[in-house]
Amino acid sequence: MVTSISPQRRTFVTIALLGLVVLLALGSLGTGPVKMSPLTVLDALFGGGSDVQQTIVREIRLPRAILALAIGAILGLSGAALQGLLRNPLASPSLFGAPQSAAFGAVLMIALGLADVRSWALPVAGITMAFVSVFVLLGIAGRSAGLLLLILAGLAISSLAGAATALVMNLSSNPFAALEIAFWLLGSLEDRSFRHV
């Protein structure tokens, strides 16, 4: 049985969650090899403190925090959109196989050594493979396919792309490329600046 939530409660929960996000973001700005108190972080954010503290907070940690918040928000929005489309609270963006296919395209570029030579090869391959997977999904399911057929075809594409990614990692002739692939698949915000934001 679904109960409706009052607007006041929804507003309170939203404000409380936003406050928690802000507190955690401030906490992340003070965490690292050089630990800083929340007051020191706030001081450095607004131009106070030493030059070293300002550099650490503003130029090293702040871009990472902004990127982490943006990535989390984008993943949350895509998950909510897919859950609304499928009317299922367990649906995730990986259900149709596009993220796994994008990862396969990027991993292929790393394994072939093209990601180091051409910086644009990695994102272009990822985006291209994501689009290819969507077109394959539409080709398999057809235009008038039901939701169940779309989900099953998406799961098949997802499994195939995941297996292809594992195959590329295992067949990689260079062990450093396999290690780079593993780190890339895990994801990292290391060495990010405001240029990336």
ABEGO torsion letter per residue (X at the ends): XBBBBBAAAAAAAAAAAAAAAAAAAAAAAABEABBBBAAAAAAAAAGBEBAAAAAAAAAAAAAAAAAAAAAAAAAAAAAAAAAAAAGBAABBAAAAGAAAAAAAAAAAAAAAGAAAABAAAAAAAAAAAAAAAAAAAAAAAEAABBAAAAAAAAAAAAAAAAAAAAAAAAABABAAAAAAAAAAAAEBABGBBAAAX
